[in-house]
Structures are given as structure tokens and as C-alpha cells.
Amino acid sequence: MAMPVYSAPDHRYASGYITPPWNSWINCSAEMIFDMTSAEVPDIYTSETHMTLLERCV
């Protein structure tokens, strides 16, 4: 919700925000992975997008 409401992907508008810091997608190589552990705990992290996928999506 941060991007559509505040035009900033890293705006912390609520306490307990569990996502890692996030910069604008200017780099064109970062993505946020939303996963869950086997203990059903949220596992959210940033990762670098593989170049082959980026080339295919452009």
C-alpha cells in the first residue's frame, strides 16, 4: 500500500511492518520475495532478479 498511497515503496505507515527496506525499482534487478517457513512464519526478503528473466520481461 505504500506505493499507491505515498508514492514511495519504502514508506513505513504502520508499526510492525515486516518487509525489508525497499528502494525504487530504478536498478531493475531487485525483487521482494514473499515466502513462509515450514513453521508458518513469514519469510520476506529481497533478492536480485536473474538477468535472463529481466531480458525476457523487457
C-alpha positions in Angstrom: 0.0 0.0 0.0 2.9 2.4 0.5 3.5 2.9 -3.2 -0.1 3.8 -4.3 -0.8 5.9 -1.1 2.5 7.7 -0.6 4.3 7.2 -4.0 7.2 5.8 -2.0 7.8 2.0 -1.9 9.7 2.2 1.5 7.3 4.5 3.4 6.6 2.9 6.8 3.0 3.8 7.6 2.2 1.2 10.2 4.0 -0.2 13.2 5.1 -3.9 12.9 5.9 -3.5 9.2 7.8 -6.8 8.4 9.1 -6.2 4.9 12.8 -5.2 4.5 13.8 -1.7 3.3 12.9 -1.3 -0.4 14.2 1.3 -2.8 12.6 2.3 -6.1 12.9 -0.1 -8.9 15.4 2.1 -10.8 18.1 -0.7 -10.5 15.8 -3.0 -12.5 17.3 -6.0 -10.7 15.7 -6.3 -7.3 12.6 -8.1 -6.3 10.9 -8.8 -3.0 10.3 -12.5 -2.2 7.2 -13.3 0.0 7.5 -16.8 1.4 6.6 -18.8 4.6 8.8 -21.2 6.6 7.7 -24.7 7.5 6.8 -23.3 10.9 4.4 -20.9 9.0 6.4 -17.8 9.9 6.6 -15.1 7.2 9.9 -15.1 5.4 10.2 -11.9 3.4 13.5 -10.8 1.8 14.9 -9.0 -1.2 16.7 -10.8 -4.0 18.4 -9.9 -7.2 16.4 -10.8 -10.3 18.3 -13.1 -12.8 19.3 -11.2 -15.9 17.7 -13.8 -18.2 14.3 -13.2 -16.7 14.8 -9.4 -16.9 15.7 -9.7 -20.6 12.6 -11.8 -21.3 10.3 -9.3 -19.5 11.5 -6.2 -21.2 
